[in-house]
Amino acid sequence: MIRRLLCTLSALMGVAAFVLIFAPIDVEAAEKIKFNMSWLPQGSTAGFIVAGELGLYEKEGLDVEVQRGYGGLRTVNEVASGLFEFGYGDPQGMVLNRTKGGKTKMIGTINDTLPIALCWDAAKLNIKKPEDLDGRKVGGGAQSPIQIILPILMANSGKGSVTMIRMDPAVTIPAVLSGQTDVSDCWAGSNLGIAKGMAAEKGMKLGHAFLRDIFGLDTYGNGIVTSEQVIATRRQIISKFVRASYKGYSWMFKNMDAAVDMVIKRYPTVKHAIVLDQVRDMVPLMKGPEFDTKGFGWIDREKMKRTRDFIVKGWDVKMDIPLDDVYTNEFLKGDPIK
C-alpha cells in the first residue's frame, strides 16, 4: 500500500515537473489601454489599426482597444478626463481644453501639415488663390475649425470675404455637388476620398486645394495626444504605444493594399478604394521636412509655436498657454521610425 502510494506521488510529481517545464511562462499581463480615433475608421488613423492587426502593441506588452470618436474637440476632452489614455487629437482641441482646466499634450504628430482642403465642382470653379474665393458660399461642419480659420485667412489676405454656412458634416459634400454651396471643407485622409467617390458616381469631377497651398498656412494638424495624468502615472506605456503606432504607419505605407485589407477585416463596411485613397493622402501629410532625420512624429518647436499662436488669436483665447504645455518630444527618443 505504502509502495503504491509512493509510486503514485512520484508519478504526479513527474507530471507536475513536465507541466512546469513545458507550460507557457505566465508573464505579466498586457496593460490595457484605450485609444480614441476621433472619428470613424479611415486612412488617417489606419496606422493604429494596422499596428493592432500586426501584433505590434502586443509585442510591447499592451492590450490596445481602438474606438471610434465623435470629433477632435470631444476626443481631447475625453482624453483629458481619463476616458481614454490616448487619442487622435488636434492642437485646437488641446488649447481650448486648457482654457477649461484640462491638461493634455501632443506626444507625436500624425499630420505634419494641416489636412484641411476646400472642395468644389471642377466644372464651375478653379480655386488657386484667395481672391478666387471672394463672395463664395462655403459649407463646413458645424464644429469644423474651417468656420473660424477660413474667415481669418481671407481677412488676412485682404482679397475679399466668404459666407460661411454651418452644416451637418454628413451633408457638406452633397451640398457642394448639388450646387447648394460653392465650396465645402474636406479633409485629406478622411472625407476627401469619400468626396471624390461621390463626385465620380454623379459623373462629376471634384476640384480641391489645401489651405496651405491657397494661403501658405503652415501649422500642425492632428497627432497622438495624452493627458498629463498619464504622463505622471503611467509613462512606461507611452513610449511603447508611440513606437508601436508609428511602426504600424511605416508598415502601412510600404504595404498599402494589405493594410487596407486589415482595416476592412476589422471594419467590413468601409470600402477598399476609399480607404486606399485616404492612405495615399497621408504620405505627404506625415512625412514633413524633418522626416529623413527625425522619422515619424517629431514636433518642431517653431512650427508648434506658430500653430499655438494662430489658435490663440483665432479663437480669442484670453489665458496664457505655455508652449511646453502643448507638446513634448520626450517619448520619441531612440532610433527614428521611418
C-alpha positions as a Markdown table, in Angstrom:
| # | Residue | x | y | z |
|---|---|---|---|---|
| 1 | Met | 0.0 | 0.0 | 0.0 |
| 2 | Ile | 2.8 | 2.4 | 1.0 |
| 3 | Arg | 4.8 | 1.4 | -2.0 |
| 4 | Arg | 1.8 | 2.1 | -4.3 |
| 5 | Leu | 1.2 | 5.5 | -2.7 |
| 6 | Leu | 4.9 | 6.4 | -3.2 |
| 7 | Cys | 4.7 | 5.4 | -6.8 |
| 8 | Thr | 1.5 | 7.5 | -7.3 |
| 9 | Leu | 3.2 | 10.5 | -5.7 |
| 10 | Ser | 6.2 | 10.0 | -7.8 |
| 11 | Ala | 4.1 | 9.9 | -11.0 |
| 12 | Leu | 2.2 | 13.0 | -10.0 |
| 13 | Met | 5.5 | 14.9 | -9.3 |
| 14 | Gly | 6.8 | 13.9 | -12.7 |
| 15 | Val | 3.6 | 15.3 | -14.4 |
| 16 | Ala | 4.0 | 18.5 | -12.4 |
| 17 | Ala | 7.6 | 18.8 | -13.4 |
| 18 | Phe | 6.6 | 18.3 | -17.1 |
| 19 | Val | 4.0 | 21.0 | -16.8 |
| 20 | Leu | 6.4 | 23.4 | -15.2 |
| 21 | Ile | 9.0 | 22.8 | -17.9 |
| 22 | Phe | 6.8 | 22.9 | -20.9 |
| 23 | Ala | 3.8 | 25.1 | -20.0 |
| 24 | Pro | 3.9 | 28.7 | -21.1 |
| 25 | Ile | 5.5 | 31.0 | -18.6 |
| 26 | Asp | 2.9 | 33.3 | -17.0 |
| 27 | Val | 4.3 | 36.7 | -17.9 |
| 28 | Glu | 2.9 | 39.9 | -16.6 |
| 29 | Ala | -0.5 | 40.6 | -18.2 |
| 30 | Ala | -0.6 | 43.1 | -21.0 |
| 31 | Glu | -1.5 | 46.5 | -19.9 |
| 32 | Lys | -5.0 | 47.6 | -21.1 |
| 33 | Ile | -5.3 | 51.0 | -22.7 |
| 34 | Lys | -7.9 | 52.7 | -24.9 |
| 35 | Phe | -7.3 | 54.8 | -28.0 |
| 36 | Asn | -9.9 | 57.3 | -29.5 |
| 37 | Met | -9.7 | 57.6 | -33.3 |
| 38 | Ser | -11.6 | 60.9 | -33.2 |
| 39 | Trp | -14.0 | 59.7 | -35.9 |
| 40 | Leu | -14.9 | 56.6 | -37.9 |
| 41 | Pro | -12.1 | 54.3 | -39.2 |
| 42 | Gln | -10.3 | 55.9 | -42.1 |
| 43 | Gly | -6.9 | 56.3 | -43.7 |
| 44 | Ser | -5.8 | 59.0 | -41.2 |
| 45 | Thr | -6.0 | 56.5 | -38.3 |
| 46 | Ala | -5.4 | 53.3 | -40.2 |
| 47 | Gly | -1.8 | 53.0 | -38.8 |
| 48 | Phe | -3.2 | 52.3 | -35.4 |
| 49 | Ile | -5.5 | 49.6 | -36.7 |
| 50 | Val | -2.6 | 48.1 | -38.6 |
| 51 | Ala | -0.4 | 48.1 | -35.5 |
| 52 | Gly | -3.1 | 46.1 | -33.7 |
| 53 | Glu | -3.5 | 43.6 | -36.5 |
| 54 | Leu | 0.2 | 43.1 | -36.8 |
| 55 | Gly | 0.5 | 42.4 | -33.1 |
| 56 | Leu | 2.9 | 45.4 | -32.6 |
| 57 | Tyr | 1.1 | 46.5 | -29.4 |
| 58 | Glu | 1.1 | 43.0 | -28.1 |
| 59 | Lys | 4.8 | 42.8 | -28.6 |
| 60 | Glu | 5.2 | 45.9 | -26.4 |
| 61 | Gly | 3.1 | 44.4 | -23.7 |
| 62 | Leu | 0.0 | 46.5 | -24.5 |
| 63 | Asp | -3.6 | 45.5 | -25.0 |
| 64 | Val | -5.0 | 48.4 | -27.0 |
| 65 | Glu | -8.7 | 48.9 | -27.7 |
| 66 | Val | -9.2 | 51.2 | -30.6 |
| 67 | Gln | -12.6 | 53.0 | -30.5 |
| 68 | Arg | -14.4 | 55.4 | -32.9 |
| 69 | Gly | -14.7 | 59.0 | -31.8 |
| 70 | Tyr | -17.0 | 62.0 | -32.3 |
| 71 | Gly | -14.8 | 64.8 | -33.3 |
| 72 | Gly | -11.4 | 66.3 | -32.4 |
| 73 | Leu | -12.5 | 68.6 | -29.6 |
| 74 | Arg | -14.6 | 65.9 | -27.9 |
| 75 | Thr | -11.7 | 63.4 | -28.3 |
| 76 | Val | -9.3 | 65.7 | -26.5 |
| 77 | Asn | -11.8 | 66.3 | -23.7 |
| 78 | Glu | -12.3 | 62.6 | -23.3 |
| 79 | Val | -8.5 | 62.0 | -23.1 |
| 80 | Ala | -8.2 | 64.9 | -20.5 |
| 81 | Ser | -11.0 | 63.4 | -18.4 |
| 82 | Gly | -9.3 | 59.9 | -18.3 |
| 83 | Leu | -11.8 | 58.1 | -20.5 |
| 84 | Phe | -9.0 | 57.3 | -22.9 |
| 85 | Glu | -5.3 | 57.0 | -22.4 |
| 86 | Phe | -4.6 | 58.3 | -26.0 |
| 87 | Gly | -6.4 | 60.0 | -28.8 |
| 88 | Tyr | -6.1 | 61.3 | -32.3 |
| 89 | Gly | -6.3 | 64.9 | -31.2 |
| 90 | Asp | -5.6 | 68.3 | -32.6 |
| 91 | Pro | -3.8 | 71.5 | -31.2 |
| 92 | Gln | -7.0 | 73.5 | -31.4 |
| 93 | Gly | -8.7 | 71.0 | -29.1 |
| 94 | Met | -5.8 | 70.9 | -26.7 |
| 95 | Val | -5.7 | 74.7 | -26.4 |
| 96 | Leu | -9.4 | 75.1 | -25.9 |
| 97 | Asn | -9.4 | 72.2 | -23.4 |
| 98 | Arg | -6.7 | 74.0 | -21.4 |
| 99 | Thr | -9.0 | 77.0 | -21.1 |
| 100 | Lys | -11.5 | 74.7 | -19.3 |
| 101 | Gly | -8.9 | 73.2 | -16.9 |
| 102 | Gly | -7.9 | 70.2 | -19.0 |
| 103 | Lys | -4.3 | 69.2 | -19.3 |
| 104 | Thr | -3.3 | 67.3 | -22.5 |
| 105 | Lys | -0.2 | 67.2 | -24.6 |
| 106 | Met | 0.7 | 66.1 | -28.1 |
| 107 | Ile | 3.4 | 63.4 | -27.9 |
| 108 | Gly | 3.8 | 62.9 | -31.6 |
| 109 | Thr | 2.4 | 64.3 | -34.9 |
| 110 | Ile | 0.3 | 62.4 | -37.4 |
| 111 | Asn | -0.5 | 65.4 | -39.7 |
| 112 | Asp | 2.7 | 67.3 | -40.0 |
| 113 | Thr | 0.7 | 69.5 | -42.3 |
| 114 | Leu | -2.9 | 70.7 | -41.6 |
| 115 | Pro | -5.1 | 68.3 | -43.7 |
| 116 | Ile | -7.9 | 70.8 | -44.4 |
| 117 | Ala | -8.7 | 71.3 | -48.0 |
| 118 | Leu | -11.5 | 73.1 | -49.9 |
| 119 | Cys | -13.6 | 71.1 | -52.5 |
| 120 | Trp | -15.7 | 72.3 | -55.4 |
| 121 | Asp | -17.3 | 71.3 | -58.6 |
| 122 | Ala | -14.4 | 71.5 | -61.1 |
| 123 | Ala | -16.8 | 72.3 | -63.9 |
| 124 | Lys | -17.7 | 75.6 | -62.2 |
| 125 | Leu | -14.6 | 76.7 | -60.2 |
| 126 | Asn | -10.9 | 76.6 | -60.1 |
| 127 | Ile | -9.6 | 77.9 | -56.8 |
| 128 | Lys | -5.8 | 78.7 | -56.6 |
| 129 | Lys | -5.6 | 81.9 | -54.7 |
| 130 | Pro | -7.6 | 83.8 | -52.0 |
| 131 | Glu | -9.4 | 86.1 | -54.5 |
| 132 | Asp | -10.9 | 83.1 | -56.2 |
| 133 | Leu | -12.9 | 82.6 | -53.0 |
| 134 | Asp | -14.3 | 86.1 | -52.8 |
| 135 | Gly | -18.1 | 86.1 | -52.4 |
| 136 | Arg | -18.4 | 82.3 | -52.3 |
| 137 | Lys | -20.7 | 80.3 | -50.0 |
| 138 | Val | -18.7 | 77.8 | -48.1 |
| 139 | Gly | -20.3 | 74.9 | -46.3 |
| 140 | Gly | -18.5 | 73.4 | -43.4 |
| 141 | Gly | -19.2 | 71.1 | -40.5 |
| 142 | Ala | -20.9 | 72.9 | -37.6 |
| 143 | Gln | -17.9 | 72.2 | -35.3 |
| 144 | Ser | -15.3 | 72.3 | -38.1 |
| 145 | Pro | -12.4 | 74.7 | -37.5 |
| 146 | Ile | -12.9 | 75.9 | -41.0 |
| 147 | Gln | -15.7 | 78.1 | -39.6 |
| 148 | Ile | -13.1 | 80.2 | -37.9 |
| 149 | Ile | -9.9 | 79.5 | -39.9 |
| 150 | Leu | -11.2 | 80.5 | -43.4 |
| 151 | Pro | -12.6 | 83.9 | -42.5 |
| 152 | Ile | -9.4 | 84.8 | -40.7 |
| 153 | Leu | -7.3 | 83.7 | -43.6 |
| 154 | Met | -9.5 | 85.7 | -46.0 |
| 155 | Ala | -9.3 | 88.8 | -43.8 |
| 156 | Asn | -5.5 | 88.5 | -43.5 |
| 157 | Ser | -5.2 | 88.1 | -47.3 |
| 158 | Gly | -7.2 | 91.3 | -48.0 |
| 159 | Lys | -8.6 | 89.6 | -51.0 |
| 160 | Gly | -12.3 | 89.6 | -50.2 |
| 161 | Ser | -14.6 | 87.5 | -47.9 |
| 162 | Val | -16.7 | 84.4 | -47.8 |
| 163 | Thr | -20.1 | 83.4 | -46.4 |
| 164 | Met | -19.7 | 80.5 | -44.0 |
| 165 | Ile | -22.6 | 78.1 | -43.7 |
| 166 | Arg | -22.7 | 75.7 | -40.7 |
| 167 | Met | -23.9 | 72.2 | -41.7 |
| 168 | Asp | -24.1 | 68.7 | -40.5 |
| 169 | Pro | -20.8 | 67.2 | -41.6 |
| 170 | Ala | -22.6 | 64.4 | -43.5 |
| 171 | Val | -24.2 | 66.8 | -46.0 |
| 172 | Thr | -21.3 | 69.2 | -46.7 |
| 173 | Ile | -20.2 | 67.3 | -49.8 |
| 174 | Pro | -23.6 | 66.5 | -51.2 |
| 175 | Ala | -24.4 | 70.2 | -50.8 |
| 176 | Val | -21.5 | 71.4 | -52.9 |
| 177 | Leu | -22.1 | 68.7 | -55.5 |
| 178 | Ser | -25.8 | 69.7 | -55.8 |
| 179 | Gly | -24.9 | 73.4 | -56.1 |
| 180 | Gln | -26.4 | 74.5 | -52.7 |
| 181 | Thr | -22.9 | 75.8 | -51.8 |
| 182 | Asp | -19.9 | 76.8 | -53.9 |
| 183 | Val | -17.2 | 75.3 | -51.7 |
| 184 | Ser | -17.0 | 72.7 | -48.9 |
| 185 | Asp | -14.4 | 71.8 | -46.4 |
| 186 | Cys | -12.8 | 68.4 | -46.9 |
| 187 | Trp | -10.0 | 66.6 | -45.2 |
| 188 | Ala | -7.1 | 64.5 | -46.6 |
| 189 | Gly | -7.0 | 61.1 | -45.1 |
| 190 | Ser | -10.7 | 61.4 | -44.3 |
| 191 | Asn | -13.7 | 62.7 | -46.3 |
| 192 | Leu | -11.7 | 63.9 | -49.3 |
| 193 | Gly | -11.5 | 60.4 | -50.6 |
| 194 | Ile | -15.3 | 59.9 | -50.0 |
| 195 | Ala | -16.0 | 63.2 | -51.8 |
| 196 | Lys | -14.0 | 62.1 | -54.8 |
| 197 | Gly | -16.0 | 58.9 | -54.9 |
| 198 | Met | -19.4 | 60.7 | -54.6 |
| 199 | Ala | -18.5 | 63.1 | -57.4 |
| 200 | Ala | -17.4 | 60.2 | -59.7 |
| 201 | Glu | -20.7 | 58.4 | -59.1 |
| 202 | Lys | -22.5 | 61.6 | -60.3 |
| 203 | Gly | -20.2 | 61.8 | -63.4 |
| 204 | Met | -18.6 | 64.9 | -61.9 |
| 205 | Lys | -15.0 | 65.9 | -61.2 |
| 206 | Leu | -14.1 | 67.3 | -57.8 |
| 207 | Gly | -11.6 | 70.1 | -57.6 |
| 208 | His | -9.7 | 70.6 | -54.4 |
| 209 | Ala | -6.8 | 72.6 | -52.9 |
| 210 | Phe | -5.3 | 72.7 | -49.4 |
| 211 | Leu | -5.3 | 75.8 | -47.2 |
| 212 | Arg | -1.5 | 75.6 | -47.1 |
| 213 | Asp | -1.5 | 76.0 | -50.9 |
| 214 | Ile | -4.0 | 78.7 | -51.2 |
| 215 | Phe | -2.9 | 80.8 | -48.2 |
| 216 | Gly | 0.5 | 79.4 | -47.2 |
| 217 | Leu | -0.8 | 78.3 | -43.9 |
| 218 | Asp | 1.9 | 76.2 | -42.2 |
| 219 | Thr | 0.6 | 74.7 | -39.0 |
| 220 | Tyr | 0.2 | 71.3 | -37.4 |
| 221 | Gly | -2.8 | 69.1 | -37.6 |
| 222 | Asn | -3.7 | 66.0 | -35.6 |
| 223 | Gly | -1.3 | 63.9 | -33.6 |
| 224 | Ile | -1.2 | 61.5 | -30.7 |
| 225 | Val | -2.5 | 63.2 | -27.6 |
| 226 | Thr | -2.4 | 62.0 | -24.0 |
| 227 | Ser | -3.0 | 63.6 | -20.6 |
| 228 | Glu | -0.6 | 64.9 | -18.1 |
| 229 | Gln | -2.1 | 62.4 | -15.7 |
| 230 | Val | -1.0 | 59.5 | -17.9 |
| 231 | Ile | 2.5 | 61.1 | -18.3 |
| 232 | Ala | 2.8 | 61.4 | -14.5 |
| 233 | Thr | 1.4 | 58.0 | -13.5 |
| 234 | Arg | 1.7 | 55.6 | -16.5 |
| 235 | Arg | 4.6 | 57.0 | -18.5 |
| 236 | Gln | 6.0 | 53.5 | -19.1 |
| 237 | Ile | 3.3 | 52.8 | -21.6 |
| 238 | Ile | 3.7 | 56.0 | -23.6 |
| 239 | Ser | 6.9 | 55.2 | -25.5 |
| 240 | Lys | 5.6 | 51.7 | -26.2 |
| 241 | Phe | 2.4 | 52.9 | -27.6 |
| 242 | Val | 4.0 | 55.6 | -29.7 |
| 243 | Arg | 6.7 | 53.3 | -31.0 |
| 244 | Ala | 4.2 | 50.5 | -32.0 |
| 245 | Ser | 1.8 | 53.0 | -33.6 |
| 246 | Tyr | 4.5 | 54.6 | -35.9 |
| 247 | Lys | 5.7 | 51.2 | -36.8 |
| 248 | Gly | 2.1 | 50.5 | -37.9 |
| 249 | Tyr | 2.2 | 53.6 | -40.2 |
| 250 | Ser | 5.6 | 52.6 | -41.5 |
| 251 | Trp | 4.4 | 49.2 | -42.5 |
| 252 | Met | 1.1 | 50.6 | -43.9 |
| 253 | Phe | 2.9 | 52.9 | -46.3 |
| 254 | Lys | 5.0 | 50.1 | -47.6 |
| 255 | Asn | 2.1 | 47.7 | -47.9 |
| 256 | Met | -0.9 | 49.9 | -48.7 |
| 257 | Asp | -3.3 | 47.3 | -50.2 |
| 258 | Ala | -2.6 | 44.8 | -47.4 |
| 259 | Ala | -3.0 | 47.5 | -44.8 |
| 260 | Val | -6.4 | 48.5 | -46.2 |
| 261 | Asp | -7.4 | 44.8 | -46.1 |
| 262 | Met | -6.6 | 44.8 | -42.4 |
| 263 | Val | -8.9 | 47.8 | -41.9 |
| 264 | Ile | -11.7 | 46.1 | -43.8 |
| 265 | Lys | -11.2 | 42.9 | -41.8 |
| 266 | Arg | -11.9 | 44.8 | -38.6 |
| 267 | Tyr | -14.5 | 47.2 | -40.2 |
| 268 | Pro | -16.2 | 45.4 | -43.0 |
| 269 | Thr | -18.5 | 48.3 | -44.0 |
| 270 | Val | -15.7 | 50.5 | -45.3 |
| 271 | Lys | -14.8 | 50.5 | -49.0 |
| 272 | His | -11.3 | 49.4 | -50.1 |
| 273 | Ala | -10.9 | 52.1 | -52.8 |
| 274 | Ile | -11.9 | 54.9 | -50.5 |
| 275 | Val | -9.6 | 53.8 | -47.7 |
| 276 | Leu | -6.7 | 53.2 | -50.1 |
| 277 | Asp | -7.1 | 56.8 | -51.4 |
| 278 | Gln | -7.2 | 58.1 | -47.8 |
| 279 | Val | -4.0 | 56.2 | -47.0 |
| 280 | Arg | -2.2 | 57.6 | -50.1 |
| 281 | Asp | -3.2 | 61.1 | -49.0 |
| 282 | Met | -1.5 | 60.5 | -45.6 |
| 283 | Val | 2.0 | 60.0 | -47.1 |
| 284 | Pro | 2.8 | 63.7 | -47.7 |
| 285 | Leu | 0.9 | 64.7 | -44.5 |
| 286 | Met | 3.1 | 62.6 | -42.3 |
| 287 | Lys | 6.4 | 63.0 | -44.0 |
| 288 | Gly | 7.4 | 66.6 | -43.2 |
| 289 | Pro | 10.7 | 68.4 | -43.8 |
| 290 | Glu | 12.4 | 66.7 | -40.8 |
| 291 | Phe | 11.2 | 63.1 | -41.6 |
| 292 | Asp | 14.5 | 62.0 | -43.2 |
| 293 | Thr | 16.4 | 62.7 | -40.0 |
| 294 | Lys | 13.8 | 62.6 | -37.2 |
| 295 | Gly | 11.3 | 60.0 | -38.6 |
| 296 | Phe | 7.6 | 59.9 | -37.8 |
| 297 | Gly | 6.1 | 62.1 | -35.1 |
| 298 | Trp | 8.8 | 64.8 | -34.4 |
| 299 | Ile | 7.4 | 68.1 | -33.4 |
| 300 | Asp | 9.3 | 71.3 | -34.5 |
| 301 | Arg | 9.1 | 73.9 | -31.8 |
| 302 | Glu | 8.8 | 77.0 | -34.1 |
| 303 | Lys | 6.1 | 75.3 | -36.1 |
| 304 | Met | 4.2 | 74.4 | -32.9 |
| 305 | Lys | 4.6 | 78.0 | -31.7 |
| 306 | Arg | 3.0 | 79.2 | -35.0 |
| 307 | Thr | 0.2 | 76.7 | -34.5 |
| 308 | Arg | -0.5 | 77.7 | -30.9 |
| 309 | Asp | -0.3 | 81.4 | -31.8 |
| 310 | Phe | -2.7 | 81.0 | -34.7 |
| 311 | Ile | -5.2 | 79.2 | -32.5 |
| 312 | Val | -4.9 | 81.6 | -29.6 |
| 313 | Lys | -5.6 | 84.6 | -31.9 |
| 314 | Gly | -8.3 | 82.9 | -34.0 |
| 315 | Trp | -10.3 | 81.6 | -31.0 |
| 316 | Asp | -9.7 | 84.7 | -28.9 |
| 317 | Val | -8.1 | 82.7 | -26.1 |
| 318 | Lys | -7.6 | 85.0 | -23.1 |
| 319 | Met | -5.3 | 82.9 | -20.9 |
| 320 | Asp | -1.6 | 82.2 | -21.3 |
| 321 | Ile | -0.9 | 78.8 | -23.0 |
| 322 | Pro | 2.9 | 78.0 | -22.5 |
| 323 | Leu | 4.3 | 76.1 | -25.4 |
| 324 | Asp | 5.7 | 73.4 | -23.2 |
| 325 | Asp | 2.2 | 72.7 | -22.0 |
| 326 | Val | 1.1 | 71.9 | -25.6 |
| 327 | Tyr | 3.7 | 69.3 | -26.7 |
| 328 | Thr | 6.7 | 67.2 | -25.9 |
| 329 | Asn | 9.2 | 65.1 | -27.9 |
| 330 | Glu | 10.4 | 63.1 | -24.9 |
| 331 | Phe | 8.7 | 59.9 | -25.9 |
| 332 | Leu | 10.2 | 59.9 | -29.4 |
| 333 | Lys | 13.7 | 59.1 | -28.2 |
| 334 | Gly | 15.6 | 56.2 | -29.8 |
| 335 | Asp | 16.1 | 55.3 | -33.4 |
| 336 | Pro | 13.8 | 57.2 | -35.7 |
| 337 | Ile | 10.9 | 55.2 | -37.2 |
| 338 | Lys | 10.6 | 55.7 | -40.9 |
